[in-house]
Amino acid sequence: MFFIINCVTVLCSVVLTEALYGSSSDVVELTAGNFDGKVIQSDDIWLVEFYAPWCGHCQSLAPEWKKAATALKGIIKVGAVDMDVHSSVGGPYNVRGFPTIKIFGANKNSPVDYNGPRTAPGLTKAALEAAQSAVNQRLSGGGGSRSSGGGKTGGGGGSGGSGNAKDVIELTDSNFEEKVLQSNELWLVEFFAPWCGHCQRLEPEWKKAATELKGKMNLGALEPLFTRQWHNATVYKVFLPLNTLHQGASLSTTKAGEALRIYPIWPVQGV
């Protein structure tokens, strides 16, 4: 009888361990072997839970944590460390209770404690605020996402200088659907013409934004007039009626793939 009880106890323990975050979850399993490479050495913002499978509060948090991971997929990384198995990971971050939630943002060497509501909306709000803070810091030349000191800056930027043209992804009618609409990642897409004055003035800022947002959001550019990529320009109503002028930018979202697009609008002759 004692043997049977022990077997049941062990079995329940195994089930609880596997039940929190399985392979089908959007939560990334972090371990002593991959934590440094995935979190500390990456340019991504990370929302990390340090937990124990037997912890009642951790078990209660798990459904909300999974929801947050799914909602933030392609935007911010959400991970979890099983401290029963990988206790060494929490040591440097003063993890003394479960669950402990930390946001690895602009300064990876000094993560921020999260003590807000243990709900998906609360978690996602804090994560997005951390991402915005990191972007603002990079734009102001305040350093990268790995450290605030002399380490490598996040996204190849952080200097407040000119961006890298290679960070802007070239889009065409042949690759637009696959890269943008079928992707789970966020996209900021510019539809432009090389001769457009507004587009020319936007170009250096677009490159800079692409560099600063590298690893957080994809920035692409489509040249419908120059390359005759008419289809997507027509679908997304880039062209205005003849001789219509509109300065500035128009911001909208597409339902397919929830892709974000922003583009200068120009008068089109003979279209």
C-alpha positions in Angstrom: 0.0 0.0 0.0 2.8 2.4 0.9 4.5 1.6 -2.4 1.3 2.4 -4.3 0.9 5.7 -2.5 4.5 6.7 -3.3 4.0 5.8 -7.0 0.9 7.9 -7.1 2.7 10.8 -5.5 5.6 10.6 -7.9 3.2 10.3 -10.9 1.2 13.4 -9.7 4.5 15.3 -9.3 5.5 14.4 -12.9 2.1 15.4 -14.3 2.2 18.8 -12.5 5.7 19.4 -13.9 4.6 18.8 -17.4 1.2 20.5 -17.1 2.5 24.0 -16.7 4.1 24.7 -20.1 4.2 22.0 -22.7 5.8 22.0 -26.1 2.6 23.1 -27.7 2.6 26.3 -25.6 3.9 29.7 -26.9 5.9 29.9 -23.7 9.6 29.4 -24.3 11.2 26.8 -22.0 14.3 28.4 -20.5 17.0 26.3 -19.0 20.5 26.7 -17.5 21.9 25.7 -20.9 20.0 28.2 -23.0 19.1 31.1 -20.8 22.2 33.2 -21.5 22.0 32.7 -25.3 18.3 33.1 -25.7 17.7 36.0 -23.2 20.9 37.8 -22.2 22.7 37.7 -25.5 19.6 38.4 -27.6 18.2 41.8 -28.7 14.7 40.7 -27.8 12.7 41.9 -24.9 11.9 39.0 -22.6 9.1 38.5 -20.0 10.4 35.6 -17.8 8.7 33.6 -15.0 10.8 31.7 -12.5 8.5 29.1 -11.1 8.2 25.7 -9.3 5.7 23.1 -10.7 4.4 22.4 -7.2 3.7 26.0 -6.4 -0.1 26.8 -6.2 0.4 30.4 -7.2 2.4 29.3 -10.2 -0.3 26.8 -11.2 -2.9 29.6 -11.0 -0.7 31.9 -13.1 0.0 29.4 -15.9 -3.2 29.9 -17.9 -2.7 33.7 -17.9 1.0 33.3 -18.7 0.1 31.2 -21.7 -2.4 33.8 -22.9 0.1 36.5 -22.6 2.7 34.5 -24.5 0.2 33.9 -27.4 -0.8 37.6 -27.4 2.8 38.8 -27.5 4.0 36.2 -30.1 6.2 37.8 -32.7 6.5 41.0 -30.6 8.0 40.1 -27.2 9.4 36.8 -26.0 7.7 35.1 -23.1 9.6 32.4 -21.2 9.6 30.3 -18.1 12.3 28.7 -15.9 11.5 25.6 -13.9 13.5 26.4 -10.8 13.2 22.8 -9.5 15.4 21.7 -12.4 17.3 24.9 -13.2 17.8 26.6 -9.8 21.1 28.1 -10.9 19.4 30.4 -13.4 17.6 32.4 -10.7 20.6 32.9 -8.5 22.0 36.1 -10.2 18.5 37.6 -10.2 17.7 37.2 -6.5 14.8 34.8 -7.1 13.6 33.8 -3.6 10.0 33.0 -4.1 7.6 31.6 -6.7 6.4 32.8 -9.1 9.0 35.6 -9.6 8.4 37.6 -12.8 11.1 39.7 -14.4 11.2 41.8 -17.5 14.6 41.7 -19.3 14.4 45.0 -21.3 16.8 47.8 -22.2 19.4 46.6 -19.7 19.6 42.8 -19.7 22.0 42.9 -16.8 19.4 44.6 -14.6 16.0 43.1 -15.2 12.9 44.8 -13.8 10.7 43.1 -11.3 7.0 42.8 -12.2 4.7 43.1 -9.3 1.5 44.0 -11.2 -1.7 42.0 -11.8 -1.1 38.4 -12.6 -3.4 38.6 -15.6 -2.7 38.4 -19.3 -3.7 42.1 -19.8 -1.5 43.3 -17.0 1.5 41.2 -18.2 1.2 42.3 -21.8 0.8 45.9 -20.8 4.0 45.9 -18.8 5.9 44.0 -21.5 4.8 46.5 -24.2 5.8 49.4 -22.0 9.2 47.9 -21.5 9.6 47.5 -25.3 8.5 51.2 -25.8 11.1 52.2 -23.2 13.8 50.3 -25.0 12.9 51.8 -28.3 12.9 55.3 -26.8 16.3 54.7 -25.3 17.8 53.6 -28.6 16.4 56.5 -30.5 17.8 58.9 -28.0 21.2 57.2 -28.2 21.0 55.8 -24.7 22.5 52.4 -25.4 21.3 49.0 -26.6 19.2 46.3 -25.1 21.9 44.1 -23.6 23.5 46.5 -21.2 23.6 50.2 -20.5 27.4 50.2 -20.5 29.9 49.5 -23.2 28.4 46.3 -24.5 27.0 45.7 -27.9 24.0 47.8 -28.7 20.7 46.2 -29.5 19.6 45.9 -33.1 22.9 47.2 -34.4 21.6 50.7 -33.5 21.4 52.6 -30.2 23.7 55.4 -31.4 21.1 57.8 -32.5 22.9 58.0 -35.9 22.0 56.8 -39.4 20.4 53.4 -39.8 21.5 50.5 -42.0 19.7 50.2 -45.3 20.1 46.4 -45.1 17.7 46.4 -42.1 14.9 47.6 -44.4 13.4 44.4 -46.0 12.6 44.7 -49.8 9.1 43.6 -50.5 7.5 42.7 -53.8 4.2 41.3 -55.0 5.8 37.9 -55.2 6.9 37.8 -51.5 4.5 40.2 -49.8 1.9 37.6 -48.8 4.4 35.1 -47.5 6.6 37.6 -45.6 3.9 39.9 -44.3 0.4 38.5 -44.3 1.3 34.9 -43.4 3.8 35.9 -40.8 3.0 36.1 -37.0 5.4 39.1 -36.7 4.5 42.7 -36.7 5.4 44.6 -39.9 5.7 48.3 -40.6 5.5 48.7 -44.4 6.2 51.7 -46.6 4.7 52.0 -50.1 6.9 54.5 -51.9 8.1 55.9 -55.2 11.8 56.9 -55.7 10.9 60.3 -57.1 8.5 61.2 -54.3 9.8 64.1 -52.2 8.1 62.9 -49.1 9.5 59.4 -49.5 13.0 60.8 -50.0 12.8 62.8 -46.8 11.4 59.7 -45.0 14.2 57.4 -46.2 16.9 58.2 -43.6 14.3 58.0 -40.8 12.9 54.7 -42.2 16.4 53.2 -42.2 17.1 54.4 -38.7 13.8 53.0 -37.4 14.5 49.7 -39.1 17.8 49.5 -37.3 16.5 50.5 -34.0 13.5 48.1 -34.2 15.5 45.2 -35.5 14.4 42.1 -33.5 11.2 43.7 -32.4 9.4 44.6 -35.6 10.1 44.1 -39.3 10.3 47.2 -41.5 9.8 46.7 -45.2 9.4 48.8 -48.3 7.5 48.2 -51.6 8.2 50.2 -54.7 4.9 49.9 -56.7 5.6 52.6 -59.3 9.3 51.9 -59.9 9.1 48.1 -59.9 5.5 47.8 -61.3 4.4 46.0 -58.1 0.8 47.2 -58.7 -1.2 44.5 -57.0 -0.6 45.2 -53.3 -0.5 49.0 -53.9 -4.0 48.7 -55.3 -5.3 46.3 -52.6 -4.2 48.6 -49.9 -5.5 51.8 -51.7 -2.1 53.5 -51.8 -3.1 55.6 -54.8 -5.3 58.6 -54.5 -7.5 60.1 -57.3 -5.7 62.2 -60.0 -4.3 65.5 -58.7 -5.3 64.8 -55.1 -2.6 66.0 -52.6 -2.2 64.7 -49.1 0.9 65.3 -47.0 1.9 63.4 -44.0 1.1 59.8 -43.3 -1.9 57.5 -43.1 -2.0 54.8 -40.5 -4.1 51.7 -40.8 -4.2 47.9 -40.1 -5.0 45.0 -42.3 -7.1 42.2 -41.1 -5.1 39.6 -42.9 -2.1 38.9 -40.7 -2.8 42.0 -38.6 0.0 43.7 -40.5 0.7 47.3 -39.6 1.3 49.7 -42.5 2.2 53.3 -42.8 3.0 55.1 -46.0 3.5 58.6 -47.5 0.7 59.5 -49.9 1.5 61.2 -53.2 -0.4 62.4 -56.3 -0.3 59.9 -59.2 -0.2 61.0 -62.8 -1.5 58.7 -65.5 -2.5 55.7 -63.3 
